[in-house]
Amino acid sequence: MPDIDDILILMKRNPKGVRFRDLCKVCDQYFGKARQAGTSHRIYRTPWPGDPRVNIQNDKGRAKPYQVRQVLAAIKRLESVNEAD
């Protein structure tokens, strides 16, 4: 099973080829436990004001590519906030 760093590399290379469970693993690592789980959607909280959530959706075992890109952008923003501290 790939680790978080391997999954992130795959996400950046090919957002269309990401398994939903791998995206969940990355989101759990960066954003904590999902607020909503058990349905086709999982919603994660982010620490910034405005729209403080990441919403991902299971599409027949795959993650939706636009949501993969949103997660990558949220991770980048989270890392930049952490660097500023």
BAZADREN-634982 format. One line per field, with one value per residue: residue number from 1; x, y, z of N, C-alpha, C, O, CB in turn. Coordinates in steps of 0.05 Angstrom, whole numbers, plus 32768, in hexadecimal, padded with zeros to 4 digits. Glycine has a CB too. Layout:
N
n = NUM, ...
n_east = X, ...
n_north = Y, ...
n_up = Z, ...
ca_east = X, ...
ca_north = Y, ...
ca_up = Z, ...
c_east = X, ...
c_north = Y, ...
c_up = Z, ...
o_east = X, ...
o_north = Y, ...
o_up = Z, ...
cb_east = X, ...
cb_north = Y, ...
cb_up = Z, ...
***
This chain:
85
n = 1, 2, 3, 4, 5, 6, 7, 8, 9, 10, 11, 12, 13, 14, 15, 16, 17, 18, 19, 20, 21, 22, 23, 24, 25, 26, 27, 28, 29, 30, 31, 32, 33, 34, 35, 36, 37, 38, 39, 40, 41, 42, 43, 44, 45, 46, 47, 48, 49, 50, 51, 52, 53, 54, 55, 56, 57, 58, 59, 60, 61, 62, 63, 64, 65, 66, 67, 68, 69, 70, 71, 72, 73, 74, 75, 76, 77, 78, 79, 80, 81, 82, 83, 84, 85
n_east = 8011, 800C, 8031, 8023, 8043, 804F, 801B, 800E, 8032, 801E, 7FEB, 7FF8, 800F, 7FE6, 7FA9, 7F7A, 7F80, 7F7A, 7F6D, 7F32, 7F36, 7F6D, 7F70, 7F51, 7F72, 7F9D, 7F82, 7F6F, 7FA0, 7FB4, 7F88, 7F6D, 7F39, 7EFF, 7EC6, 7E96, 7E87, 7E7F, 7E5A, 7E55, 7E72, 7EA8, 7EB8, 7EE6, 7F04, 7F25, 7F59, 7F53, 7F2E, 7EF0, 7EE1, 7EE5, 7EF0, 7EFA, 7EE1, 7ED7, 7EC7, 7EB0, 7EB5, 7EA4, 7ECE, 7EF9, 7F18, 7EFE, 7F1C, 7F1E, 7F16, 7F42, 7F69, 7F57, 7F61, 7F99, 7FA5, 7F92, 7FB3, 7FE4, 7FDA, 7FD2, 8005, 8022, 800D, 801D, 8055, 805B, 8052
n_north = 7FE8, 802C, 8063, 80A4, 80CC, 80B4, 80AF, 80E6, 80F5, 80D7, 80EF, 8122, 8118, 80FD, 810E, 80F5, 80BF, 80AE, 8088, 8086, 8076, 807E, 80B6, 80C3, 80B1, 80D5, 8105, 80FB, 80FA, 812F, 8152, 813C, 8115, 8106, 8131, 811F, 80DF, 809D, 80A2, 80B1, 80DE, 8101, 812F, 815E, 8188, 81C6, 81F3, 822A, 8269, 8279, 8250, 821C, 81E3, 81A2, 817B, 813B, 8108, 80C7, 80A5, 8071, 8054, 8074, 80B4, 80F5, 811B, 8155, 815D, 8145, 816A, 8196, 8184, 8180, 81B6, 81CA, 81B0, 81C7, 81FC, 81F4, 81E3, 8211, 8234, 821C, 8221, 8257, 8260
n_up = 8000, 7FEE, 800B, 802A, 8010, 7FDF, 7FC9, 7FC5, 7F9D, 7F72, 7F6E, 7F5D, 7F2C, 7F0E, 7F14, 7F05, 7F0E, 7F44, 7F7C, 7FA5, 7FDA, 7FE3, 7FDF, 800B, 8033, 802F, 803A, 806F, 8089, 8082, 8090, 80BA, 80DB, 80B4, 80B1, 809E, 808B, 806D, 8046, 8000, 7FFF, 8020, 8052, 8065, 8096, 8093, 80AA, 809E, 8097, 8074, 8042, 8061, 8054, 8038, 8007, 7FF1, 7FC2, 7FB5, 7F7A, 7F5F, 7F77, 7F69, 7F6F, 7F62, 7F2F, 7F31, 7F67, 7F7C, 7F6B, 7F89, 7FBD, 7FBB, 7FB5, 7FE6, 800A, 7FFB, 800A, 8041, 8051, 8045, 806A, 8099, 8094, 809A, 80CF
ca_east = 8000, 801D, 8030, 8018, 8054, 804B, 8001, 800F, 803F, 800B, 7FD6, 8002, 8014, 7FCE, 7F92, 7F65, 7F85, 7F7D, 7F58, 7F25, 7F41, 7F87, 7F6B, 7F47, 7F89, 7FAB, 7F71, 7F70, 7FBB, 7FB7, 7F72, 7F60, 7F22, 7EEA, 7EAE, 7E82, 7E91, 7E6B, 7E4A, 7E67, 7E82, 7EB6, 7EBD, 7EFC, 7F06, 7F3F, 7F5C, 7F51, 7F13, 7EE5, 7ED5, 7EF8, 7EEA, 7F02, 7ECC, 7EDF, 7EB1, 7EB6, 7EA9, 7EA9, 7EE9, 7F0C, 7F14, 7EF9, 7F34, 7F1D, 7F18, 7F5E, 7F77, 7F50, 7F70, 7FB5, 7FA7, 7F8E, 7FCC, 7FF8, 7FD2, 7FD7, 8022, 802C, 8004, 802F, 806F, 805A, 8051
ca_north = 8000, 8044, 8076, 80BE, 80DA, 80A7, 80B7, 8102, 80F6, 80CD, 8103, 8139, 810F, 80F5, 8111, 80E3, 80A3, 80AB, 8078, 8095, 806F, 808B, 80D2, 80C4, 80AD, 80EE, 8119, 80F4, 8102, 814C, 8161, 812E, 8104, 8113, 8138, 810E, 80C7, 8088, 80A7, 80B4, 80F6, 8105, 814B, 8164, 81A3, 81D3, 8207, 8246, 8273, 827A, 8236, 820B, 81C6, 8193, 8168, 8128, 80F6, 80AD, 80A1, 8055, 804D, 8088, 80D0, 8107, 812A, 8171, 815D, 8140, 8183, 81A7, 817A, 8188, 81D3, 81CE, 81A7, 81DC, 8213, 81EC, 81E3, 822D, 8240, 8210, 822C, 8273, 8260
ca_up = 8000, 7FEC, 8022, 8023, 7FFD, 7FC5, 7FC0, 7FBC, 7F83, 7F5E, 7F6B, 7F4D, 7F10, 7F00, 7F25, 7EFD, 7F15, 7F61, 7F8A, 7FBA, 7FF5, 7FE6, 7FE4, 8027, 8044, 802F, 8049, 808B, 8093, 8083, 809B, 80D1, 80D6, 80A4, 80BF, 8093, 807D, 806C, 802E, 7FE9, 8004, 803A, 8055, 8078, 809F, 8090, 80C0, 8096, 8094, 8059, 803B, 806F, 8052, 8021, 8002, 7FDD, 7FBA, 7FAA, 7F60, 7F58, 7F80, 7F61, 7F78, 7F4B, 7F29, 7F3A, 7F84, 7F82, 7F68, 7FA0, 7FD4, 7FB8, 7FBA, 8002, 8017, 7FF6, 801B, 805D, 8055, 8045, 8084, 80AD, 8091, 80A3, 80EC
c_east = 8012, 801B, 8026, 8029, 8051, 8030, 8001, 801D, 802C, 7FF4, 7FDF, 8006, 7FFA, 7FB6, 7F7B, 7F68, 7F87, 7F66, 7F4C, 7F31, 7F5D, 7F83, 7F61, 7F5F, 7F99, 7F9C, 7F71, 7F8B, 7FBD, 7FA1, 7F64, 7F48, 7F0C, 7ED2, 7E97, 7E8F, 7E7B, 7E58, 7E5E, 7E79, 7E90, 7EBD, 7ED1, 7EFD, 7F23, 7F41, 7F59, 7F34, 7F0A, 7ED6, 7EE7, 7EF2, 7EF6, 7EEE, 7ED6, 7EC8, 7EBB, 7EA7, 7EB2, 7EC6, 7EFF, 7F04, 7F0F, 7F12, 7F34, 7F20, 7F34, 7F6E, 7F70, 7F5F, 7F8D, 7FB8, 7FA3, 7FA6, 7FE2, 7FF3, 7FD8, 7FF4, 802D, 8024, 8017, 804B, 8071, 805B, 806C
c_north = 8019, 8056, 8091, 80CD, 80CE, 80AE, 80D4, 8104, 80ED, 80E1, 811A, 8130, 8109, 80F7, 80FF, 80C7, 809E, 809B, 8089, 808F, 807B, 80A9, 80D6, 80C2, 80C7, 8103, 8114, 80FD, 8120, 815C, 8154, 811E, 8113, 811A, 8126, 80F7, 80B2, 808C, 80A9, 80CC, 80F4, 8122, 814F, 8181, 81AD, 81EA, 8224, 824F, 8274, 8260, 8221, 81ED, 81BB, 817D, 8155, 8114, 80DD, 80A9, 8085, 804D, 8060, 80A3, 80E1, 8118, 8147, 8172, 8156, 815A, 8196, 819E, 8182, 81A6, 81D9, 81C5, 81BC, 81F4, 820C, 81EC, 81FF, 823B, 8235, 821B, 8249, 8275, 825E
c_up = 8000, 8005, 8017, 800E, 7FE1, 7FB9, 7FB6, 7FA1, 7F6D, 7F59, 7F5A, 7F30, 7F01, 7F13, 7F1E, 7F07, 7F33, 7F6C, 7FA0, 7FD5, 7FF9, 7FEC, 8001, 803A, 8046, 803F, 8067, 8098, 8096, 8091, 80B3, 80C8, 80C7, 80B6, 80B7, 8085, 807D, 8054, 8017, 7FED, 801F, 803B, 806B, 807E, 809B, 80A3, 80B7, 8094, 8078, 8054, 8047, 806D, 8038, 801E, 7FEC, 7FD9, 7FAD, 7F90, 7F56, 7F5F, 7F79, 7F6C, 7F5F, 7F48, 7F34, 7F59, 7F8C, 7F80, 7F7F, 7FB9, 7FD3, 7FBE, 7FD8, 8012, 8013, 8008, 8038, 8063, 8055, 805F, 809A, 80AC, 809C, 80C1, 80F9
o_east = 8025, 8006, 8023, 801D, 8050, 802D, 7FF5, 8014, 802B, 7FEB, 7FCF, 8001, 7FF8, 7FAF, 7F69, 7F54, 7F95, 7F4F, 7F5A, 7F34, 7F64, 7F92, 7F68, 7F60, 7FA2, 7FA7, 7F73, 7F8B, 7FC7, 7FA7, 7F52, 7F44, 7F08, 7ECB, 7E86, 7EA2, 7E67, 7E48, 7E76, 7E8D, 7E87, 7EC7, 7ECE, 7EF7, 7F36, 7F2D, 7F5C, 7F22, 7F1A, 7EC1, 7EF7, 7EEF, 7EFA, 7EE9, 7EDC, 7EB8, 7ECD, 7E8E, 7EC5, 7ED3, 7F15, 7EED, 7F1A, 7F1C, 7F48, 7F2A, 7F3E, 7F7F, 7F82, 7F67, 7F99, 7FCC, 7FB1, 7FAE, 7FF0, 8005, 7FE2, 7FFD, 803F, 8033, 801F, 8058, 8086, 8063, 806E
o_north = 801B, 8057, 8095, 80D8, 80DD, 80B3, 80DA, 8114, 80F9, 80E5, 8123, 8140, 8110, 80E3, 80F9, 80B8, 808B, 80A1, 8099, 80A1, 8082, 80B4, 80E9, 80D0, 80CF, 8112, 8127, 8108, 812A, 8170, 8160, 811A, 812B, 810A, 811F, 80FB, 80B6, 807B, 80A3, 80CF, 80E8, 812E, 8145, 8192, 819E, 81F5, 8236, 823E, 8270, 825B, 8215, 81E0, 81CA, 816D, 815E, 810F, 80DD, 80AA, 8082, 8040, 805E, 80A8, 80DC, 8124, 8150, 8185, 8160, 815F, 81A5, 81AF, 818B, 81AE, 81EA, 81D2, 81C2, 81FF, 821D, 81F6, 8205, 824C, 8245, 821E, 8251, 8289, 825D
o_up = 8010, 8012, 7FFF, 7FFB, 7FCD, 7FA1, 7FA1, 7F90, 7F57, 7F42, 7F49, 7F1E, 7EE9, 7F20, 7F2E, 7F08, 7F3B, 7F67, 7FAD, 7FE5, 8010, 7FFC, 800E, 804E, 805C, 804F, 8077, 80AE, 80AA, 809D, 80BE, 80B0, 80CC, 80C8, 80C8, 8075, 808A, 804F, 801B, 7FDE, 8032, 8028, 8082, 806D, 809F, 80AC, 80C8, 8090, 8065, 805F, 8039, 8081, 8024, 8030, 7FD6, 7FEB, 7F9D, 7F8F, 7F46, 7F4F, 7F83, 7F72, 7F4A, 7F5B, 7F3E, 7F64, 7FA1, 7F91, 7F89, 7FC9, 7FE7, 7FCB, 7FE3, 8026, 8026, 8013, 8047, 8078, 8065, 8069, 80AB, 80C1, 80A6, 80CD, 8111
cb_east = 7FED, 8017, 804B, 8017, 8071, 804D, 7FEB, 801E, 8059, 7FFF, 7FCE, 801C, 8024, 7FD1, 7F88, 7F63, 7F9D, 7F7F, 7F64, 7F07, 7F43, 7F98, 7F56, 7F33, 7F9B, 7FAF, 7F55, 7F6D, 7FD0, 7FB9, 7F5E, 7F58, 7F17, 7EE1, 7EA6, 7E6E, 7EAB, 7E5B, 7E38, 7E57, 7E70, 7ED0, 7EA2, 7F17, 7EFE, 7F43, 7F77, 7F5F, 7F11, 7EFB, 7ED2, 7EFA, 7ECD, 7F20, 7EB2, 7EF9, 7E9E, 7EAF, 7EB2, 7EA4, 7EF0, 7F0E, 7F2C, 7EE0, 7F3A, 7F04, 7F04, 7F69, 7F70, 7F32, 7F6E, 7FBF, 7F91, 7F75, 7FD5, 7FF8, 7FB5, 7FCB, 802F, 8021, 7FE7, 802F, 8078, 8041, 8040
cb_north = 8000, 8054, 8078, 80D0, 80D8, 8088, 80B3, 8112, 80E4, 80B2, 810D, 8143, 80F5, 80D8, 812E, 80E3, 809A, 80C8, 805E, 808F, 8050, 8088, 80DD, 80AD, 8096, 80F8, 811A, 80D6, 80F8, 8156, 8165, 8142, 80F8, 8101, 8156, 811D, 80BC, 8088, 80C0, 80B6, 810F, 80F2, 815B, 815A, 81A6, 81DD, 8204, 824B, 828F, 827F, 8233, 8212, 81C1, 8187, 8176, 811A, 8105, 8096, 80B7, 8051, 8032, 808A, 80DB, 8118, 812A, 817F, 8149, 812A, 8190, 81A5, 815B, 8182, 81E2, 81BE, 818C, 81E4, 821A, 81D0, 81D2, 823C, 8239, 81F2, 822C, 8281, 824A
cb_up = 8019, 7FD3, 8030, 803D, 8005, 7FC7, 7FD6, 7FD1, 7F83, 7F67, 7F87, 7F59, 7F11, 7EF5, 7F25, 7EDE, 7F08, 7F6E, 7F96, 7FB9, 7FF8, 7FCC, 7FD0, 802C, 8039, 8012, 803E, 8090, 8080, 8067, 8085, 80E6, 80F0, 808D, 80BA, 8080, 808C, 8085, 8030, 7FD0, 8004, 803C, 805C, 806C, 80BD, 8072, 80CB, 807C, 80A1, 8044, 801C, 808C, 8053, 8023, 7FFA, 7FE4, 7FA7, 7FBE, 7F4B, 7F3A, 7F76, 7F42, 7F89, 7F50, 7F0C, 7F31, 7F8F, 7F6E, 7F4D, 7FA4, 7FD6, 7F9B, 7FAA, 800C, 800B, 7FD8, 8017, 8062, 803F, 802D, 808A, 80AA, 8073, 8098, 80F6
***
